[in-house]
Amino acid sequence: MSGLQHPVVGLDHLAFIVVLGVVAALTRAGTPLILGFLATAAIGTCARAANFDYPFVEQLVSLSVVLAGLLIALGLGARKVLWLPLALIAGLLHGYAFGEEALGADRPVIAAYMLGVTVVCSALLVAVMLLASKILPDAGSRTLRLAGALVGILGIVLLAQLLTNG
């Protein structure tokens, strides 16, 4: 069950996934963005579940939200050349954070957890992509840019909380 919850309950993860779904709707590279994020998230989850230790991942996850919001705010939502590397790196980071829940579990539990995370992330990404493709005019719209700024601010707040709370 935690595999189904983590991507939705974690505000940082949810914000990034929603932004990536929007970006997938704005670019012809939508499917590769989604698949790349999911693949590297699985790698990140496996790395953490295998006890690989990498410091400051939560801070980097928050930073990915800041960067995603900033790119949208600047009207760069349709720039595949920027988003594909960000999706891949963010997938590793978010996946690593997802793997925190599976740390120390048996392989069947880890596999079930990863399946849950992948199903939820996939469903959210595709749903947002389909909805956004129907309602968003373009990457430079004022409303979308404002939403990007708000996501960036959310990322800054989450990052500040992590930095002040240790």
C-alpha positions as CSV (number, residue, x, y, z in Angstrom):
1,M,0.0,0.0,0.0
2,S,2.8,2.4,0.7
3,G,3.9,2.0,-2.9
4,L,0.5,3.3,-4.0
5,Q,0.6,6.2,-1.5
6,H,4.2,7.6,-1.6
7,P,4.0,9.4,-5.0
8,V,0.6,11.0,-4.0
9,V,1.3,11.8,-0.4
10,G,4.7,13.4,-0.9
11,L,3.9,16.9,-2.0
12,D,7.3,17.3,-3.7
13,H,6.8,14.1,-5.7
14,L,3.2,15.0,-6.6
15,A,4.2,18.5,-7.7
16,F,7.0,17.2,-10.0
17,I,4.8,14.5,-11.5
18,V,2.1,16.9,-12.3
19,V,4.5,19.3,-13.9
20,L,6.1,16.5,-15.9
21,G,2.7,15.4,-17.1
22,V,1.9,18.9,-18.2
23,V,5.3,19.1,-20.0
24,A,4.6,15.7,-21.7
25,A,1.4,17.3,-23.1
26,L,3.3,20.3,-24.5
27,T,6.0,18.5,-26.4
28,R,6.1,15.7,-28.9
29,A,8.5,13.9,-26.7
30,G,5.8,13.3,-24.0
31,T,6.0,9.6,-24.0
32,P,9.8,9.4,-23.9
33,L,9.8,11.9,-21.0
34,I,7.3,9.7,-19.1
35,L,9.1,6.5,-19.8
36,G,12.5,7.9,-19.0
37,F,11.3,9.2,-15.7
38,L,9.7,5.9,-14.8
39,A,12.7,3.9,-15.8
40,T,15.2,6.0,-13.9
41,A,12.8,6.1,-10.9
42,A,12.8,2.3,-10.9
43,I,16.7,2.4,-10.9
44,G,16.7,4.9,-8.1
45,T,14.3,2.8,-6.0
46,C,16.4,-0.3,-6.5
47,A,19.5,1.6,-5.6
48,R,18.0,2.7,-2.3
49,A,16.4,-0.7,-1.6
50,A,19.9,-2.2,-2.1
51,N,21.2,0.1,0.7
52,F,23.1,2.4,-1.6
53,D,23.5,5.6,0.5
54,Y,23.4,9.0,-1.2
55,P,23.2,12.1,0.9
56,F,20.9,15.1,0.4
57,V,18.4,13.3,-1.8
58,E,15.4,15.0,-0.3
59,Q,16.9,18.4,-0.8
60,L,17.7,17.5,-4.4
61,V,14.1,16.3,-4.9
62,S,12.9,19.7,-3.7
63,L,15.4,21.4,-6.0
64,S,14.0,19.4,-8.9
65,V,10.6,20.9,-8.1
66,V,12.1,24.4,-8.0
67,L,13.8,23.9,-11.4
68,A,10.6,22.4,-13.0
69,G,8.5,25.3,-11.7
70,L,11.1,27.8,-13.0
71,L,11.3,26.3,-16.4
72,I,7.5,26.4,-16.7
73,A,7.4,30.0,-15.4
74,L,10.0,31.0,-18.0
75,G,7.7,29.5,-20.7
76,L,10.2,26.6,-21.5
77,G,7.7,23.8,-21.0
78,A,8.0,22.6,-24.6
79,R,11.8,22.4,-24.7
80,K,12.6,18.7,-25.0
81,V,16.3,19.4,-24.8
82,L,15.9,20.8,-21.3
83,W,13.2,18.4,-20.0
84,L,14.6,15.0,-21.0
85,P,17.8,15.3,-18.9
86,L,15.7,16.8,-16.0
87,A,13.2,14.0,-16.2
88,L,16.0,11.3,-16.1
89,I,17.9,12.9,-13.3
90,A,14.7,13.7,-11.3
91,G,13.5,10.1,-11.9
92,L,16.7,8.8,-10.2
93,L,16.2,11.2,-7.3
94,H,12.5,10.7,-6.8
95,G,12.9,6.9,-7.2
96,Y,15.7,6.9,-4.6
97,A,13.4,8.8,-2.2
98,F,10.6,6.3,-3.0
99,G,13.0,3.5,-2.1
100,E,13.4,4.8,1.4
101,E,10.1,3.0,2.2
102,A,11.4,-0.3,1.0
103,L,14.7,-0.2,2.8
104,G,15.4,-3.5,4.5
105,A,12.4,-5.3,3.0
106,D,12.5,-8.7,1.3
107,R,12.7,-8.9,-2.5
108,P,9.0,-9.7,-3.0
109,V,8.0,-6.8,-0.9
110,I,10.4,-4.5,-2.8
111,A,9.0,-5.7,-6.1
112,A,5.4,-5.1,-4.9
113,Y,6.3,-1.7,-3.7
114,M,8.0,-0.8,-6.9
115,L,5.0,-2.0,-8.9
116,G,2.7,0.2,-6.8
117,V,4.9,3.2,-7.2
118,T,5.2,2.6,-11.0
119,V,1.4,2.1,-11.5
120,V,0.6,5.3,-9.5
121,C,3.2,7.4,-11.2
122,S,2.2,6.1,-14.6
123,A,-1.4,6.8,-14.0
124,L,-0.8,10.3,-12.7
125,L,1.6,11.2,-15.5
126,V,-0.7,9.9,-18.3
127,A,-3.9,11.4,-16.8
128,V,-2.2,14.8,-16.4
129,M,-0.8,14.6,-19.9
130,L,-4.2,13.8,-21.4
131,L,-6.0,16.5,-19.4
132,A,-3.4,19.1,-20.1
133,S,-3.3,18.3,-23.8
134,K,-7.1,19.1,-23.9
135,I,-7.0,22.4,-21.9
136,L,-3.6,24.1,-22.2
137,P,-3.2,26.5,-25.1
138,D,0.6,26.5,-25.2
139,A,3.8,26.6,-23.1
140,G,3.9,30.3,-23.0
141,S,0.4,31.0,-21.7
142,R,0.2,33.4,-18.8
143,T,-1.8,31.0,-16.6
144,L,0.7,28.1,-17.1
145,R,3.6,30.4,-16.4
146,L,2.0,31.6,-13.2
147,A,1.3,28.0,-12.2
148,G,5.0,27.3,-12.8
149,A,6.0,30.1,-10.6
150,L,3.8,28.8,-7.8
151,V,5.3,25.3,-8.2
152,G,8.8,26.9,-8.0
153,I,7.8,28.7,-4.8
154,L,6.4,25.5,-3.4
155,G,9.8,23.8,-4.1
156,I,11.6,26.7,-2.4
157,V,9.4,26.3,0.7
158,L,9.9,22.6,0.8
159,L,13.7,23.0,0.4
160,A,13.8,25.7,3.1
161,Q,11.9,23.4,5.5
162,L,14.4,20.6,4.8
163,L,17.4,22.9,5.3
164,T,16.1,24.5,8.6
165,N,14.9,21.1,10.1
166,G,18.2,19.4,9.5
